[in-house]
Amino acid sequence: MAKKSPHPRKARVTKLFVLDTNVLMHDPSSLFRFQEHDIYLPIGTLEELDDHKKGLSDVARNARQASRFLDDIVSNVSGRNAADIAAGIALPARAGEQPAGRLFLQTEAINGELPATLAAGKTDNQILSVVRHLQKREPQRHVILVSKDINMRIKARALGLAAEDYFNDKVLEDTDLLYTGVRRLPEDFWDTHGRDMESWKKDGHTYYRVRGPLVSQLQLNEFVYDESGERPLYALVKDKQGRAAVLETLRDYSHAKNSVWGVTARNREQNFALNLLMNPQVDFVTLLGQAGTGKTLLTLAAGLTQVLDDKRYSEIIVTRVTVPLGEDIGFLPGTEEEKMQPWMGALEDNLDVLNTSDESGGEWGRAATRDLVRSRIRIKSLNFMRGRTFINKWLIIDEAQNLTPKQMKTLVTRAGPGTKVVCLGNIAQIDTPYLTEGSSGLTYVVDRMRDWAHSGHVTLARGERSRLADHAAETL
């Protein structure tokens, strides 16, 4: 008989995560995202989940979905009695992943002896009481409260309890790593790649085939530039195969002869953005940037040109999340478009700029153009998008940073044949509770849709409103 090792391997102790209600209402699938660790659901979490299940909001839908997941898990218990549930229910493991942990539901009265200043009847405090009780009952395990509520985490840490945010919904930990869509070529690019570079002309563009270590870092439809030489290079990564990439030179939209509905690019990134917006081969465009960088103006100008002049699309559809900046002013009267009108101030401002840029027809000409433009723009509410299909439309999703990844998927999948989707936003201005720069739907699509041949992204860095706005953005 073989001898036992004098130093047997120590079994790994799994963690015990106590979930707050807002985690399940934010991501119902969070029940399956804690790998081999165990999950504990206090009775207060289940009560709050039940209180929020009614309604048509995303929170209510997520609460109902979380309840359905829990019902499926509990229904698979063999004995279906309290003893089997108290012993922990094995969570289903996802394909290709290590075995999942167990789910524990609170089946006993728990008093964790919280300070008297914390109201005993408040659900948050009851959950904190459960965490403290579990910490004392199982000192060998790491018991952690998971909550999206900042104040809940602060209270937990003040009581000496471990608390964390829910991170599985975050696309990126650091938004500084977010794909910008723009890359400056290294200074030695021409010395390194110029000797064996092929070049040719086609349809007014010059193409370069480059090889070397830089190719592995490039993404399809990424913009590259070199401004160090006498003739600067601005190009798009058109194709990638193995260790070779094809660069396509851009159309110069900063020149008046290439103006789009009277608008010309004022900086490098705006020129890149117009090349994406005017490219019929690109079906999905995301533009990020702070206020005043020209996102809406460029998108509207490109849309009007391709709807009214080129007849490439039948009309422009604009939608956005209706999150108020200050106090809500209550219900709004009128039709769907009339209700959405107060949220479309940016659209109106930019239409005024585009209408005044044409002086050729005089006042009567501008009035006729304004009426024609209005007839081709439809304003739609996000609430009525489910089940729709847009065919041959120019779809603008404004303020997209306030969308969750699920809402973003719902909108982008509305696109039918011939439709182009343009997402605009600034991830530094998120107004939706529980959404962060790393978990926003806009961050999600920028990261997931890059390196696809029919999508493109540009981060606009320079404001073009006025010297006052630029100075205020830097100093205030």
N, C-alpha and C positions, 0 to 999 in steps of 0.2 A: 504494500500500500504506500502510495507516495506521501511524503511528509508535507505538512502544511507550511506555507511560507511564514517565517517569523515576523514578516512585515506585510500583512494582507492589505490589499488596496482598500482605502476608505471609501465607503459608499457616498455618493454625492447627495447632499441634502438639498432637496428642492425648496424653492421659495413658496410662500403662501401670499397670494395677492387678494386683497379685499377691494372689490369694485364699488365705486360710487355710481349712483344712477346716471349721472351725466355722461359717463363713459359708454354705457350701453345705448343711450339715446343719441350719442354722437356717432358710434360705430357698432351696430348690433353684432357684427362678426368678431368683435373683440373677445368674445367667449372662446374663440379658437386660435387666438394669436399670442398665447403665453407659453408656447412650446411645451416643455416637459413639466412646467410648474403648475401648482394647484391654484384654484380660484375659489374664493369664499364670497357668497352673496348674502348680506344681512337681510333680515326681514324688512327693514326700512327701505332698502333698495327695491325690493319687489313691490312694496306698497306705493312708492313714488312712481314706479314704472306703470302700475295700474292707473294711477291718477292722470298720467300724461298720454294714455293710449287713444283718447278720443280727439277727433279733429282731422283736418286735412293738411296740416303742416308737416314738414319733413321730420320734426321732432316726434310728432304723433305716429308717423309711419315707422320711424325707427324703433319707437317703443313697442309697437305691435309686432315688428319683425323680431325684436329681441325676445318677446314673449313666446313667439312661435318656435324660435330656436330652443328656448328653455323647455317648452312642452315636448319637443322631439327628443331632447336629451333625457328628460325625466321619464318619458313613456317607454324608453328602452331598458329601464331597470327591470330585472327579472321578477323580483318579488313585488315591486311597486308598493312597498310598505315603508313606514318611517325609519325602520332599522336599516334597510338597504340604502335609503337616501342619506341617512346620517353617516354611513360608512364611506361616503364619497362615490360619486358617479363618474365612471371613466369617460373622458371627453374623446370624441372621434379624432383620430390622427389624420392629417392631410396627406395626400399621396406624395411619396418621396421624402417625407419628413419623419423625424424621430417620434416615438410614442408620446402622446399628449398626456397632460396631468389629469387630475380629478376635479370635479365640481362639488363643492360643499354648500348646502343651503342651511340657513339658520333654523334649527328645529327646537331650540331651547331658549328660555328666558335668560338674558345676559345683562349683568350689571357690572360695568367696568370701573365704577367708582370715579366718576369725573368730578372736577371741582364744582362746588355749589353754584358758582356764577354762570355755569353753562346750563341753559334751560333743558330739563330732562325730556320735555315733550317734543323738542325739535329733532327732525329726522337726521340732520347732519350730526348732531351730538350723539344720537343713538348709534350711528355708524362708527363714530370715534370711540364710543364705549365698547363696541364689538372688537375693534382693532386692539384696544388696550387689553381686553379679556383674552384674546387669542395670543397676544404677546406674552402674557403671564402663563397661559396654559401650555404653550409650546415654546419654551425658551431656546430650544435647540434649532429652531427654524427662524428664518428671516421673514417676519410678517410686515407687509408693505401695503399701505393704502394707495390706490390709484384713483385720481380724481382730476377732472378738467377745471374744477373750481379752485382758483388761486387762494381765496380766503380759507377754504377747507384745508388746503395743504399747509397754510401758515398756522392754523389752529393745531393741526396734528403735530407739526414740528415743535410748537411751543409746549405741547404735552409730552414731548420726548418720543413721539411715534414716527416711524419712517413713512414718508409720503413722496409720491412721484406723479408727474404728469403722464398722460397716455401718449406714448411716442410712436406707436405703430402706424398712425395715420400720417406721419410726416414723411414727405418725399425727400427732403434734405434737412440735415441738422443745422447747416450753416447756409443761409441764402446767398452769401458771397460766392458760393460755389455754383450758383444757378447759371445755366447755359445762357450766354449773352447773344449768340448768333454771329458774333463779330470776332475776328482774330487778326492781330497784327503780325505780319510775316517777320521772321528774324532778320536782323541786319545783314547776315551773310547768306541770305536765301539765294540770291542770284549767283554768288560765287560757288555755292554748294550744288545748286540744281540747274544753273543756266547752261552748263556745258552740253548736257545730253537732253535738253528740253525740246520737245517737238512743239511746233505751233502751226496753226492754219486759220483761215478766215472762212466764215460761213454766215449768211443772213445778217451781215452787218456787225457780227461779233468776232472777236479774236479768241481762239482757244489755245490753251497750253496744257500739254501732258507732262506732269511732274512725277518724279519718283524719289524715294528716299525715306528717311525716318519720320519726316514731318507728316507724311500721308496717313499714318496710323492714328494721328491725333485729329484729323479733319473729320467734319460731319457733312453729310449731304445738305446742300443749300445753305451752308455756312459762308459768310462773307469774309474774304481775306483782303488785306490792303498793304501796300508798301509805299510810303511817302518820302523815302530817303533819297531816291534818285532824281534825275532831271525830269523823267516821265513817270509820275506816280502810277501805281497799278491798283485798280479796284476790280475785284473779280468775285465770282460765285463758284463754289465747289459743285460742279454739274454732275460728276460721276466719280465713282470709286470702285476700283477692281483690284484686289490684292494690294500690292505695294505701289500702285499707280493711281493718280487722280487727275481729272480733267477740270481745269479752271476756265470759266467763261467770263469775258469782260462784260461790264455792265453798261447799261444805257445811262447817260448823264442827264438826270432830271433836274440838275441845278441850272442848266442852260434854258433860256427863255423859249427856244424853239421846241423843247420837249416838255413844256409846261403841261400840267394835268389840271384841267378845268381852271386855268389861270393861276395855278399854284406851282411854285418851283421849290426844290429842296434847298434849305438854307444851311445844312451841314451834312457831314458824311453819313451819319446814321439815317437821316431823313431820306437821302438818296437810296440807301440800301432798302429802306422800308417801301419806297415807291416801286423799286424793282420787283419786290415780292408781290405787292398789291396789284401791279399791272401785268403780272405773269399769269397767263391762263392755265399753265401747267401746275400751279400751286393752288391747292384747294383749301388749305388751312393755314392761317397766318396769326401769329400772336405778337402783339406790340406792347412792351412794358416801358414805363417811364413816368417820371413825376409830372405834375400838372404843368402845362405850358410847353411840352416837348413836341406837340403837333400830332399826337396820335389820332384824335378824332377828325381833325381837319384833313389830314392826308387820306384817311380812310374814306371820308365822304367824297372828297374830290375824285379819288380813283373810282369809287362806286358810281358816281354820277356820270363820269366819262364813259364807263363801260356799259351803263344802263341806257343813257340817252344818245350817246354818239356812236359807240361800237355795237349796240344792241346785243351784247354778249349775255346780259342778264335781264330779266323782265322787270324787276323792281328791287328796291332796298328795304330790308326789314331790320328794325332796330329794337333791341330788348335790353333790359338791365334789371338788376335786383333793386327792389324798392326799399332800401334801408335809409331812414331819415338821418340827417346829420345832427339835428337837435330834437326838440320835443315834437312828437307826432301831432299833426293838425287834424286828425280824424279822417272819417270817410270822405271821399271826393265824389262829386256828382258827375253824371254823364255816361257816355259809352266807354268802352275799353280804352280807345285812343285818347279820349278826353281825360280819363282818370290818370293815364300815363303822362299826360302833357307836362305837369309840374316837375316830373323827374327828368325831363328832356331839355333842361336849360342849356346844357353844353351843346346839344344838337342844334338848338335854335341859334345860339351864338355863332356857331361855325357856318350854318346856312347863311346867316347875314353876311359873313365875310365872303363867302363864295358868290353870293348874289351881287355884291358891290364890286367884285373884281372885274366884271364885264361892263365896260363903258360904251361899247359900240352901238348898242340899240337905244341908248337914252333911257329916260324914266319909263316909257311905255314898254320898251324891250325888256327892261329889268323886271317889271311887273309880270309880263307874260312868262318870262323864264322862271320867276318865283312860283307862279301857279303850276307850271309844268313840273318843276322839281317836287313841289308838295304832292302832286298827284302820283308820283312814283316812289314815295317814301311811306312805309307803313310802320306804325309803332305798336308793338305787341307786348303783352304782359307775360312774364316768366311763368305765371301760375297756370296758363292755359297752353303750355307747350307740349305736354305729354300726349303722345298719340298722333301728333302732326308730322307731316312730311313736306319740306320746302323744296320745290323743283325749280331750277334755273333762277335762284335768288341770290342776292348779295346780302348775307346775314351778318349783322354787326352785334356783338355781345359786349356792351359797355359795362364799365365797373366790374369786370370779371373777377377781380380779386375777392369779392364777397361771395363767390359761389363755392360750394363744397365740391370735392371731386365727383360725387354722385350727381349733383345738379349739372356740373359741366358735361359729364358723359351724356346725360339726358338731352342737353341742348345740342351738342355736336352730332349726336346720332339722329337728329331731325333732318340732317342734310340729305337731300335726294340728288338725282342726277343733275349735273350742271350747276350746283350750288357751291358758292365759296363762303367760308366762315372766317370772320375776322374777330379775334378776341382782344379787347383793349383793357388795360388796367395798370394800377400801381400798387404793388404788394406792401408798400409802406403805409397805405391808407385803408386798412381792413377795418370795417365797421361791424362785422358779424361776430356775435359771441362764440367763443370756443374755437374760432379759426385763427391761425397764426400764419406768418409768412411761409413757414415750412409745410403747412398742411392745407393751404389754399388750393382751390381747384385750378387756379391760373398757374401756380407753381407746378401742379400735377401734370397739366397738359404740356407745358413747356418742356418738362423733363421727359415725358413719355412719348411725345410726338417728334422729338428731334431725330435727325438722321433718317427721316422718311422722305422719299423723293418728291412727294407732293405736299410737303409742309415746310414752313419757314418761320424763323423768329428773329426779332431784332429788339435789343434794349436801347431805347433812346435816352441819351445821357444829357443832352444840352437843351436848356429851355430857350424858347424863341418868342416869348410874349413881349417883354419890355425890359429896359434896364432896371426899372423899379422892381418888377417881379423877380428878376434874376438876383438882385441884391437882397431882396427880402427872403428868398429861398435859402441863400447862403448864411445870412446873419441872424434871422429870427428863429 
